[in-house]
């Protein structure tokens, strides 16, 4: 007996991502900059933002994505168009008074980066911008710490709004994935405040500095073990050194990463997160999910900018 063909796309997971949209300006000086004179440089403007980048990487992996963000009014079609190239459905609120967020990244000869940030319209994006209609039927909700940190002026209100979002997800059996975003800004916001805001998340994806800030521990295996007690599934990324993954109650596992010729590390963590979560949603073990994340991150560092080409 033959069986009718099955459209696998209808069974593809759909992920909701909300968070930053950014105009990235990448600067690589051709010589050491000097004061009061021009410095020849390579300068590129690219669409970015950690959450928007994650959405693009999800889309490149075949995941259906609804992305929620906020931009300057004149930039809505511009950013929606870039995301649409990866199949991402962008739900962008135009802001009539604030510009789109902008980041200037200055890369030196050693690939060290100086990052200058203006968050712009991202400052007023909140969990209340995530509608129930998009959460209904979603396979996961993904956001980064940058959106949490926007509420630095009102930590208690921010904690309440994120916890309300967590409850809405629990009611729909939608797991929540969190990338803490930045160790420095995490410290400014307050580790205790952040942990209260994201309590109830199913997956945490910190890099090692963020994991250390969250736990006060140094060893990546200890960091992953401690965080897994609270979040269930944890992957601590360490750049070219790979990642350490852990599930609550099980010993952590080291996952290596392939060595590749690096062009730009921007977006590598976002690519890892998309690859990891895609495999995890498909039922892969956390080791296999981390390998999938590592493969996508290895691709990301060969590209200038934070998104796939």
N, C-alpha and C positions, 0 to 999 in steps of 0.2 A: 504494500500500500504506500502511496506517496502522500506526502504532507504538504500543505500550502506553505509557501515561503513566508518566513517571519521577518517583519521589519524590525531589526534589532534596535533601531533608533528610538522606537517607542518605549523601549525598556532601559534606555540610557538614563543614568542618574541626572537629576536636576539640582544644582547647587545655587543657593542664594548667597551673594557676597555683598556686603555694604561697607563703605569706607572711602578712603581718599582717592581723588582724581587730581593729578598734578601735571603741570607743564615742566618737564625736565630740561634743563639747559646744561649740556655736557661740555666742559671746557678742558682741553688738554694743551697747556702752553708749550710752545716749541723751545722755549728757554726759560730760565728762572725769571719770574716777573720782577720788574724794577719799578720803583715809584716814579711818577711824573713823566712816563713815557709809554708808548704802545708796546705791547708784547704780542708778537705773532702767535696765533693759537688756532687749533682746530675747534670749532664751536658748532654743536648740533642741538636743535630743539626737537624733543621727542615727547610723545604722550607718556605719562607715567603715573605714579601713585601706587603704593604697595597693594592696596585692595584692587585697584583697576588692573594692575599687572597680573595679580593672581587670577583674575577673571579671564584675562587673555590666555594665560597658560592653561587654565581649565578648558577653555574653548578649543585650544590647539590639541588637547588630549581627547577631544570628542565628547566632553561633558556639556550638557545644556546649562546655561548660566543666566540668572537674572542678577544684574548688578545695579545697586542703588547708591547714588552719589549726589554731589552738589557742585555746581560749577558757576562761573560768571555767566551772565545771561547770553552774551555774544558767543560763548564757546560751546553751547550745548550740542549743536549739530556736529561740530568739529570732533569732539570727544566721542560722541555716540557713534560717529562714522568709523573711527578707528577701532572701537570695540566690536562693531558689527562685522569687521573683517574676520574676526575669530568666532563668529556666530553668537556673540554675547548680546543679550537683550538689555540695553542700557535704560535705566529709569533715572534720568538726571533732572534734578530740580534746578531751574535757572535762578540765580541770585542777582537781583537788580542793583544791589549796593556793594557787593563784595566781588573781587576778582577771583578767577580760578587760582588755586594754590600753585605756587612756583617753587622749584628747588634748583639751585645752581650747584653743580657738582664739579669741582676742580680736581683733576687727576694729575698727579706728578709723575716723574719718571719711574718711581718705585711702585706705581699703582696705588699709592696712598691717596685717600680722597678727603677733600675739605668740602663740607656740605652746608649750604646756606639755605634757609627755609622760610617761606612765607606761606602759611596754611590757607589764607584767603577764605573762600566759601566753605571749605572743609570744617572750619571752626564751629559752624552751627548745624552740622549734620548730627542727628541723634538717633537712638533706637526707635523713637516714635516715627521715624521716616520709613521704617520697615513695615509694610502692610501685611495683615493676616492673610490676604489673598495670595501673596507670594510665598508665605511660609507653608500654606496648605499644600501637601503633597511633595514638599521639598525633601531631598535626600540628606541635606545638611545645610547649616548656616555657617558662614565663614566671615570673620572680621579680624582686624588687627588692633593692636594696642593704641595706634595713633588716634583712632576714633574715640577710644576711652579717654585718652589724655586731653582731648579737646575740652573736656569738662573740668579742667584743673581749677577753674575759678569757683566751682561748686561740686566738690567731691561727693558729698552726701547725695545730692540730687542725681549725679551721674551714676552712682552705685545703684540707687533705686531704679533708675530708668533701664539700666542693663539687666538688673535682676528681674524686672518686669518682662523684658524680652526673653530672658531665660525661661520664665514660667510659660510664656506663650509657646516657646519651642517644645518644652516638656509636654504640654497639653496635646501637641501634634506629633509627639515622638520624633522630633527632628533633632539629631545630635548637633552640638555646637562645637566648632573648631576655632581656636584662638591662636594667633601669632602675636606674641607680646610687643614686637615692633622695635623697641630701642631701649637699651639698658640705661642710658643717661636720662631720657625722658621718663622712663619708668621710676627711676629714683626720685625725680622731681615731683611726680604725681604721688608717689608713696606706694611702696610695695604692698602694705596692708590694704590700702584703698583698692589697688588693682586686683588683688586676690579676692576681695569681697565682691568687686564688680563682676568678675568672670566666674565666680563660684557656680558649679553646676555644669561647666563645659565638659565635653567628653574627650576632647583631644587638645593638647597644648603643644605648640611647635616653637619653642624658644631657640635662639642660638646660645652658645655657651655663656657669653657675658650676661645675657638676659637670665639664663638659668641660674647663674651664680648670684645675680642680684635678687632673684626670687627666693632663693633658699639659704643664702649665706654660706654655701658649701663651695668647694673648689673643684674636686674631682668630678668629671662629667658623669661617671657611673653613679656616684652618690647623688648628684643633681637629678639625674633621670629617675632614680629610685624614689627619691623624696617627692618629686612632683607627681609621679605616677600614683602615689597614695591618694592624691587629691583629684587628679584628672582622669585616671584610668589608663589613658594612652598618651605617651609622651615621646617626642623625637627631639633630641638636642643636637642641633647642627653645629659643625665645627669647620666649615669651609673645606679646604683641601684635605683635611684630616678625616673627613667622613662625618658620621653621626652616631649617636648612642640612642637606642630606642628601648622603651620599657613599657610593660603592662603591669598594672598593680598586682602584686603578689608573685611576680616572676622575676628572675634575674635579668638585668639589662644586657643588651647585645650591641656590639660594635659593628657598624656597617661601613666598609671602606668606600671610597669614591674614585672613579677613574681619573687619571691625570690627563688633562687636555691643555692645549695652548690657550691661555686666557687673553681675551680682548677687553673685557669689562665685567666686573663682578656684580654690577647693579642688577637687581632682580633675581639673583641666584637663589636666595632664600624663598622668594615668592614662587619660583618654578618648583623648588623642592616641595613646598607646601601643596601645590596643585597636584604634582605627581604622586605624593604620598597619599593625599586624601582620595584621589581618583581610584588608586589601587585598593585602599582600605574599604571604600564603599563597594567595591566589586568583590569583597570577601577575602582579599589577600591577607596573609599574616603580616604583622608589623615589620618583620625583617624584609619581606618581599615588597611591602609598601615603601619602606625606606630606600630599597634599591631602585624602585621606580622613581622616587623623588630625586635620588642621586643622579639618575640618567638624565632627567629633565634639567636639573641644575647644571650638569656638565654641558648640556647644550646651551644653557643661558649664558655661561661665562665666555662663550665664543662669539657672542653678539654684543655690539655696542648698544646700550640702552637696556631697559628692564623688561622687554617683551619679546616674544618670538617674532621671527621675520617671515 
